[in-house]
């Protein structure tokens, strides 16, 4: 009997779709390769990178106009924040934030640190009101119960729709904590906290293993952000987008966003519907 010498990687790359084939992301072709290399070096060393002034004022105005009417309740616990407004599953409510998911540099970074066919895990608006306390420090992919140190199971972006300052709850980060093992921050570590101050229109990209949290808002102004979290294609997303976003809305999204929402296959079979590519479910809404 001839032994099958194909590797697990070979099987993962088998193309099972008949109609909807995989396509390579061209994000890396749209960005400065030297700048991408610099950002990747920062990710390796610090666990995060800040991209300054990525969005112009018109885009910020559009996002604010779409998101602010949706801010109708405050957090339910100390982690969400009793004085923090959150809107989950934004794609179900507005397409204004979809463009954040497709920024070429963000996609190029994701393509560099994640396996192909990664997914959107969560897309939400976070509006921190005056008087809010600092959020407990955490790392975003902690619910994947795999011992550290390990590669990240996810990555995240936090987009500053308002200016991020030390007074109005700018995100705080622990540089290098993405490389830690099974430890939590101690008093010595807390002295190394960095406040991610950045002007509106900027974004911080960080790995899912980086310890961080929302800051305290000691100002008299609220601080609006949009955050997108991503996970490997073999991990379960936080938001069940296949239920929270109606297919007729998904059909109106770009091919990139469709894939991120779960209308994709992680090779060769994960994510299929009745043995077929899930994008076939969108066809009645695309005619």
Number of C-alpha atoms within 10 A of each C-alpha: 3 4 5 6 7 8 8 8 9 11 12 13 12 11 15 17 18 8 10 15 12 15 6 9 13 12 17 17 11 11 15 10 13 9 11 17 13 12 19 18 14 17 21 16 15 19 24 25 21 19 16 14 14 15 18 11 12 9 16 18 12 12 21 18 12 16 23 14 8 16 14 9 12 18 16 13 10 14 16 17 22 17 21 26 22 22 20 16 17 22 21 16 16 14 15 17 24 18 13 21 19 15 14 18 21 22 18 20 20 21 18 14 18 20 15 17 21 25 27 28 25 20 26 20 26 26 24 29 24 19 18 21 20 19 18 14 19 18 18 23 22 17 10 12 7 11 9 15 14 12 14 22 24 28 27 25 22 22 28 27 25 22 19 24 18 18 17 26 32 27 23 21 25 22 20 18 22 26 19 15 12 8 9 11 16 8 7 8 12 12 10 13 15 15 20 20 20 22 17 22 21 21 26 20 23 26 29 24 26 27 26 24 21 25 25 21 24 17 16 11 15 20 24 26 24 23 21 21 25 27 27 21 25 16 15 14 20 15 18 15 22 12 9 14 17 12 22 15 16 24 19 14 16 13 14 15 20 21 19 20 23 23 25 26 26 21 22 15 18 14 18 19 14 7 11 17 21 20 21 13 15 17 12 10 12 12 6
